[in-house]
Amino acid sequence: MSVVKDGEHLIYKDPAGNTIKFFDYKGIPFPIFPGNMTKRMAKLPNFKVRPDDVYICGYVKSGTNWVWEVTNMLLSGLTENISNNKQSMMLEIKDAEELDDKPSPRVLNTHLLLPDLPKDIFAKNSRIIYLLRNPKDVCVSHFHHDLGLSGLYQYNGDWQNYFQLWLDGHVDYGSWFDYVRHWEEELKLHPNLNVHVLHYENLKLNFIEEARKLASFFGVERDKQFYERLAEKCDFKTMKAFKDDCYTEVENTFWRNNKPNFFRKGVVGDWKTHFTVAQNEQFDAILKERLRGSQLQFTYEG
């Protein structure tokens, strides 16, 4: 495995020599988003936080697109799919001035670590949803994401070689293992932070129950019919059919063959269609070592 530093960019090579390219932010590999990333990230600590902001946080491919849709519906009280996407409210993609113009309540989202978020979230007691998903499904979904977004990552490798890139943390936003351990420790350091921890698998298996918990976290009340309608509108197939048509022609060009694929399968346990026995044993050994002493637990089957 090799890495090349090219100005503001990091270029990793997988075991077969296929390259994947990132923006280098403090040593962390970021997607090469449009605009001036250095300037945008420098402004982020002083981002103007509002008391009713909601921040959805989680590692890449942990379900932030899905939870963004659910959250917007819960807050608005409207069970209609949103003709926009979560990238329109993402801290790493949109400049602060553009987000300042958005009406409240803003449902913002990010894959950043807690110390990289706007510093006023502590003073304003902002609501934060911290999203977790089992790492095997994250790894598989991440592979399809990075392969599909050829306009961003320029990656043409296969699963076998990407698997090693992912284990080594040579993917966008770095190591999953480092990410979840960092968040776990930060939440211990800030016990009064207004955080709702949500597991992707729980939302998938008990949608209405978990949606009710989210509503309680937001301080809103919805009736039985609302939750039933919400479950229908936020069903994976319904969302995929609707959302795939919400991207602009420019956004579509970032995707291989101009076909957006943020919503691919949305199931629990898809890792079993990709992992070999040897890969699963290797992954389990690394997971045991890297999460030694952690209280995190995950569900791997639906």
C-alpha positions as CSV (number, residue, x, y, z in Angstrom):
1,M,0.0,0.0,0.0
2,S,1.4,3.4,-0.9
3,V,0.4,7.0,-0.6
4,V,1.4,10.1,-2.6
5,K,1.0,13.7,-1.3
6,D,0.2,15.9,-4.2
7,G,-0.3,19.5,-3.0
8,E,-3.7,19.5,-1.3
9,H,-4.4,15.9,-2.4
10,L,-3.7,12.5,-1.1
11,I,-3.5,9.6,-3.5
12,Y,-3.6,6.0,-2.2
13,K,-2.9,2.9,-4.1
14,D,-4.6,-0.4,-3.3
15,P,-2.7,-3.7,-3.4
16,A,-3.3,-4.0,-7.2
17,G,-2.1,-0.5,-7.9
18,N,-5.5,1.2,-8.4
19,T,-5.4,4.8,-7.2
20,I,-8.0,6.7,-5.1
21,K,-7.8,10.4,-4.7
22,F,-8.8,12.7,-1.8
23,F,-8.5,16.2,-0.4
24,D,-6.0,16.4,2.4
25,Y,-7.5,18.1,5.5
26,K,-5.2,17.9,8.6
27,G,-4.1,14.5,7.4
28,I,-7.6,13.2,7.0
29,P,-8.7,12.1,3.4
30,F,-11.8,14.1,2.4
31,P,-13.8,13.8,-0.8
32,I,-12.8,16.5,-3.3
33,F,-15.9,18.5,-3.0
34,P,-16.5,21.5,-5.2
35,G,-15.3,24.9,-4.1
36,N,-12.5,26.0,-1.8
37,M,-12.4,23.3,0.8
38,T,-9.5,24.9,2.8
39,K,-11.4,28.1,3.2
40,R,-14.7,26.3,4.0
41,M,-13.2,24.2,6.7
42,A,-11.4,27.1,8.2
43,K,-14.7,28.9,8.7
44,L,-16.5,26.0,10.1
45,P,-15.5,26.4,13.8
46,N,-17.2,29.9,13.8
47,F,-20.3,28.8,11.9
48,K,-23.4,30.6,13.2
49,V,-25.3,28.0,15.2
50,R,-29.1,28.4,15.9
51,P,-30.8,26.9,19.0
52,D,-33.2,24.8,16.9
53,D,-30.5,23.4,14.5
54,V,-30.3,19.6,14.3
55,Y,-26.9,18.0,13.4
56,I,-26.9,14.5,11.9
57,C,-23.4,13.0,12.4
58,G,-22.0,9.6,11.5
59,Y,-19.3,7.8,9.5
60,V,-19.8,7.5,5.7
61,K,-22.5,5.1,4.6
62,S,-24.1,4.8,8.1
63,G,-27.5,6.0,6.9
64,T,-27.3,9.8,7.0
65,N,-29.3,10.2,3.8
66,W,-32.1,8.1,5.3
67,V,-32.1,9.8,8.7
68,W,-32.0,13.2,7.1
69,E,-35.3,12.5,5.3
70,V,-36.9,11.1,8.5
71,T,-35.8,14.0,10.6
72,N,-37.1,16.6,8.2
73,M,-40.5,14.9,8.1
74,L,-40.7,14.6,11.9
75,L,-39.9,18.3,12.4
76,S,-42.2,19.6,9.6
77,G,-45.1,17.3,10.4
78,L,-45.4,16.6,6.6
79,T,-45.1,13.1,5.3
80,E,-44.0,13.9,1.8
81,N,-40.6,13.1,0.3
82,I,-38.3,16.1,0.1
83,S,-37.4,17.2,-3.4
84,N,-33.8,17.9,-2.3
85,N,-31.0,15.9,-0.8
86,K,-28.9,16.0,2.3
87,Q,-25.9,17.2,0.4
88,S,-27.7,20.5,0.1
89,M,-27.3,20.9,3.9
90,M,-23.9,19.3,4.5
91,L,-21.3,21.2,6.3
92,E,-18.4,20.0,4.2
93,I,-20.1,20.8,0.9
94,K,-21.9,24.1,1.4
95,D,-20.3,27.3,2.3
96,A,-21.4,28.9,5.6
97,E,-23.0,31.9,3.8
98,E,-25.3,29.6,1.8
99,L,-26.3,27.6,4.9
100,D,-26.9,30.9,6.8
101,D,-29.7,31.7,4.3
102,K,-31.6,28.4,5.0
103,P,-34.8,28.7,7.0
104,S,-35.1,27.2,10.5
105,P,-35.2,24.5,11.7
106,R,-32.1,23.5,9.7
107,V,-31.3,19.8,9.5
108,L,-27.6,19.9,8.9
109,N,-25.4,16.8,8.5
110,T,-21.7,15.9,8.4
111,H,-19.2,13.1,8.6
112,L,-16.9,15.2,10.8
113,L,-15.6,14.4,14.2
114,L,-17.0,16.3,17.2
115,P,-14.1,18.7,17.7
116,D,-14.4,19.8,14.0
117,L,-18.1,20.8,14.4
118,P,-19.0,24.4,15.0
119,K,-17.9,25.3,18.5
120,D,-21.2,27.0,19.5
121,I,-23.1,23.7,19.4
122,F,-22.0,23.3,23.0
123,A,-23.2,26.8,24.1
124,K,-26.5,26.5,22.1
125,N,-27.1,22.9,23.3
126,S,-27.8,21.9,19.7
127,R,-29.5,18.6,19.1
128,I,-27.1,16.0,17.6
129,I,-28.1,12.6,16.2
130,Y,-25.1,10.3,16.2
131,L,-25.7,7.5,13.8
132,L,-24.0,4.1,14.0
133,R,-24.1,1.1,11.6
134,N,-22.4,-2.3,11.7
135,P,-19.0,-1.9,10.1
136,K,-19.2,-4.8,7.8
137,D,-22.2,-3.3,6.0
138,V,-20.5,0.1,6.1
139,C,-17.5,-1.3,4.4
140,V,-19.5,-2.9,1.6
141,S,-21.6,0.2,1.1
142,H,-18.5,2.4,1.2
143,F,-17.0,0.3,-1.6
144,H,-19.9,0.8,-3.9
145,H,-20.1,4.5,-3.0
146,D,-16.4,5.2,-3.8
147,L,-16.5,3.1,-7.0
148,G,-19.8,4.7,-8.1
149,L,-18.7,8.3,-7.5
150,S,-15.9,8.1,-10.1
151,G,-16.0,11.9,-10.6
152,L,-14.8,12.4,-7.0
153,Y,-12.6,9.4,-6.2
154,Q,-11.4,8.3,-9.6
155,Y,-11.3,4.7,-8.3
156,N,-11.5,1.6,-10.6
157,G,-10.5,-1.2,-8.3
158,D,-12.4,-4.3,-7.2
159,W,-13.9,-5.4,-3.8
160,Q,-10.9,-7.6,-2.9
161,N,-8.4,-4.7,-3.1
162,Y,-10.8,-2.0,-1.7
163,F,-11.3,-4.2,1.3
164,Q,-7.7,-3.7,2.3
165,L,-7.9,0.0,1.6
166,W,-10.8,0.2,4.0
167,L,-9.2,-1.8,6.7
168,D,-6.2,0.5,6.6
169,G,-8.3,3.7,6.7
170,H,-7.2,4.8,3.3
171,V,-10.7,5.9,2.3
172,D,-12.7,9.1,2.6
173,Y,-12.8,10.4,6.2
174,G,-10.2,7.9,7.3
175,S,-10.5,4.8,9.5
176,W,-13.9,3.8,10.7
177,F,-12.3,2.2,13.8
178,D,-10.6,5.6,14.7
179,Y,-13.9,7.5,14.0
180,V,-16.2,5.5,16.2
181,R,-13.6,5.3,19.0
182,H,-13.1,9.0,18.8
183,W,-16.8,9.7,19.0
184,E,-17.2,7.3,21.9
185,E,-14.5,9.0,23.9
186,E,-15.8,12.5,23.1
187,L,-19.3,11.6,24.2
188,K,-17.8,10.5,27.6
189,L,-16.0,13.8,27.8
190,H,-19.2,15.8,27.1
191,P,-21.9,14.0,29.1
192,N,-24.2,17.0,28.9
193,L,-24.2,17.2,25.2
194,N,-27.7,16.9,23.7
195,V,-27.1,13.7,21.7
196,H,-29.4,11.0,20.5
197,V,-27.5,7.8,19.5
198,L,-29.3,5.9,16.8
199,H,-28.3,2.5,15.3
200,Y,-29.1,2.0,11.7
201,E,-30.2,-1.6,12.3
202,N,-32.6,-0.6,15.0
203,L,-34.3,1.9,12.7
204,K,-34.4,-0.7,10.0
205,L,-35.9,-3.4,12.2
206,N,-38.2,-1.2,14.4
207,F,-38.8,1.9,12.3
208,I,-41.9,3.3,14.0
209,E,-40.5,2.7,17.5
210,E,-37.2,4.4,16.7
211,A,-39.0,7.3,14.9
212,R,-41.1,7.9,18.0
213,K,-37.9,8.1,20.0
214,L,-36.5,10.7,17.6
215,A,-39.8,12.7,17.8
216,S,-39.5,12.7,21.6
217,F,-35.9,13.9,21.3
218,F,-37.1,16.8,19.1
219,G,-40.0,17.5,21.5
220,V,-42.7,17.0,18.9
221,E,-45.8,14.8,19.0
222,R,-47.2,12.9,16.0
223,D,-50.2,10.6,15.8
224,K,-50.4,6.9,14.8
225,Q,-51.4,7.8,11.2
226,F,-48.4,10.1,10.8
227,Y,-45.9,7.3,11.8
228,E,-47.6,4.8,9.5
229,R,-47.4,7.3,6.6
230,L,-43.8,8.2,7.6
231,A,-42.9,4.5,7.4
232,E,-44.4,4.3,3.9
233,K,-42.6,7.4,2.6
234,C,-39.3,6.4,4.2
235,D,-39.4,2.8,2.9
236,F,-36.1,2.2,1.1
237,K,-37.6,1.5,-2.3
238,T,-39.9,4.5,-2.1
239,M,-37.1,6.8,-1.2
240,K,-34.7,5.4,-3.8
241,A,-37.3,5.8,-6.6
242,F,-38.0,9.4,-5.5
243,K,-34.5,10.6,-4.6
244,D,-32.7,9.2,-7.7
245,D,-34.6,11.8,-9.7
246,C,-33.7,14.7,-7.4
247,Y,-30.1,15.2,-8.5
248,T,-29.2,17.8,-11.1
249,E,-27.5,17.0,-14.4
250,V,-24.2,18.4,-12.9
251,E,-24.5,16.2,-9.8
252,N,-25.2,13.2,-12.0
253,T,-21.9,13.7,-13.8
254,F,-20.0,12.8,-10.6
255,W,-21.5,9.3,-10.8
256,R,-20.3,6.4,-13.0
257,N,-22.5,6.3,-16.1
258,N,-24.4,9.4,-14.7
259,K,-26.5,7.1,-12.4
260,P,-26.8,8.3,-8.8
261,N,-26.5,5.5,-6.3
262,F,-26.7,7.0,-2.8
263,F,-29.6,4.5,-2.2
264,R,-28.3,1.1,-3.2
265,K,-29.8,-1.8,-1.1
266,G,-30.5,-0.5,2.4
267,V,-30.5,-3.9,4.0
268,V,-28.9,-5.4,7.1
269,G,-26.4,-8.2,6.4
270,D,-25.4,-7.3,2.8
271,W,-21.8,-7.9,3.8
272,K,-22.4,-11.6,3.6
273,T,-22.7,-11.3,-0.2
274,H,-19.2,-9.8,-0.4
275,F,-17.0,-11.0,2.4
276,T,-15.1,-14.3,1.9
277,V,-14.6,-16.5,4.9
278,A,-11.0,-15.3,5.1
279,Q,-12.0,-11.7,4.9
280,N,-14.6,-12.2,7.7
281,E,-12.0,-13.8,10.0
282,Q,-9.5,-11.0,9.3
283,F,-12.2,-8.3,9.9
284,D,-13.3,-9.9,13.2
285,A,-9.7,-10.1,14.4
286,I,-9.1,-6.5,13.6
287,L,-12.4,-5.4,15.1
288,K,-11.7,-7.2,18.3
289,E,-8.3,-5.5,18.6
290,R,-9.3,-2.0,17.5
291,L,-12.4,-1.9,19.7
292,R,-10.8,-3.4,22.7
293,G,-12.4,-1.8,25.8
294,S,-15.2,-0.2,23.8
295,Q,-18.8,-0.5,24.8
296,L,-20.0,-0.4,21.2
297,Q,-22.1,-3.4,20.0
298,F,-23.5,-4.0,16.6
299,T,-26.1,-6.1,14.8
300,Y,-24.9,-7.9,11.7
301,E,-28.0,-9.7,10.5
302,G,-31.5,-8.6,9.7
